[in-house]
Amino acid sequence: MFGVLAFMVRDTLVLAARPQGHLLVHVDPAGGADLRRRPGASQAQMKTRSMGDGWLDVDASALSSDDDLALWVRTALDAAPEKR
């Protein structure tokens, strides 16, 4: 991926800082629908295509506090694959 600052855990992309302060978050696909209901969260898109149930885009306005950001970081880390 180009144009983002990506964060990897165990060889897997878990978070990426997108332009305009948005956060790309890898989530457990089973919980993606529930997480999309959180303020500022939406299905992640790459241009006009959905990135699938395991990816959310979190608007910068929903990341205004350290606690807000920590919630999404924990969510992404929880979805990271176990150590191989």
C-alpha positions as CSV (number, residue, x, y, z in Angstrom):
1,M,0.0,0.0,0.0
2,F,1.3,3.4,-0.9
3,G,0.5,6.7,0.7
4,V,-0.2,5.4,4.2
5,L,1.9,4.8,7.3
6,A,1.3,1.1,7.9
7,F,1.7,-0.9,11.2
8,M,2.4,-4.6,11.0
9,V,2.1,-7.3,13.6
10,R,3.4,-10.8,12.9
11,D,3.8,-10.0,9.2
12,T,0.2,-8.8,8.9
13,L,-1.1,-5.2,8.3
14,V,-3.2,-4.3,11.3
15,L,-3.5,-0.5,11.1
16,A,-2.7,2.2,8.6
17,A,-2.8,6.0,9.0
18,R,-4.6,7.2,5.9
19,P,-4.8,10.7,4.4
20,Q,-6.9,13.3,6.3
21,G,-6.3,11.5,9.6
22,H,-8.5,8.5,8.9
23,L,-7.4,5.1,10.3
24,L,-7.6,1.9,8.3
25,V,-8.3,-0.9,10.9
26,H,-8.1,-4.6,10.4
27,V,-10.9,-6.3,12.4
28,D,-12.3,-9.7,12.9
29,P,-14.7,-10.1,10.0
30,A,-17.2,-11.8,12.3
31,G,-17.5,-8.5,14.3
32,G,-17.2,-6.1,11.5
33,A,-20.9,-5.3,11.2
34,D,-21.1,-4.4,14.9
35,L,-18.0,-2.3,14.7
36,R,-19.3,-0.4,11.7
37,R,-22.1,1.0,13.9
38,R,-19.6,2.8,16.1
39,P,-19.4,6.6,15.4
40,G,-17.1,7.4,12.5
41,A,-16.6,3.8,11.4
42,S,-17.5,2.6,7.9
43,Q,-16.6,-0.1,5.5
44,A,-13.1,0.5,4.1
45,Q,-12.8,1.2,0.4
46,M,-9.9,1.1,-1.9
47,K,-11.0,3.6,-4.6
48,T,-14.5,2.4,-5.5
49,R,-14.1,-1.2,-4.2
50,S,-14.9,-2.6,-0.7
51,M,-11.9,-4.0,1.1
52,G,-14.1,-6.7,2.7
53,D,-15.7,-7.3,6.1
54,G,-12.3,-7.4,7.8
55,W,-11.4,-3.8,7.1
56,L,-12.9,-0.6,8.5
57,D,-12.2,3.1,7.9
58,V,-12.4,5.2,11.0
59,D,-12.9,8.9,10.5
60,A,-10.5,11.3,12.1
61,S,-13.4,12.9,14.0
62,A,-13.9,9.6,15.9
63,L,-10.2,9.6,17.0
64,S,-10.2,12.8,19.0
65,S,-9.0,11.3,22.3
66,D,-6.3,8.8,23.3
67,D,-9.0,6.5,24.5
68,D,-10.8,6.5,21.1
69,L,-7.5,5.7,19.4
70,A,-6.7,3.0,22.0
71,L,-10.0,1.3,21.3
72,W,-9.3,0.9,17.6
73,V,-5.6,-0.2,18.2
74,R,-6.8,-2.9,20.7
75,T,-9.5,-4.0,18.2
76,A,-6.9,-4.4,15.4
77,L,-4.4,-6.2,17.7
78,D,-7.1,-8.6,18.8
79,A,-7.8,-9.4,15.1
80,A,-4.0,-10.0,14.4
81,P,-3.2,-13.7,13.7
82,E,-1.6,-15.7,16.5
83,K,2.1,-16.1,16.6
84,R,3.3,-18.7,14.1
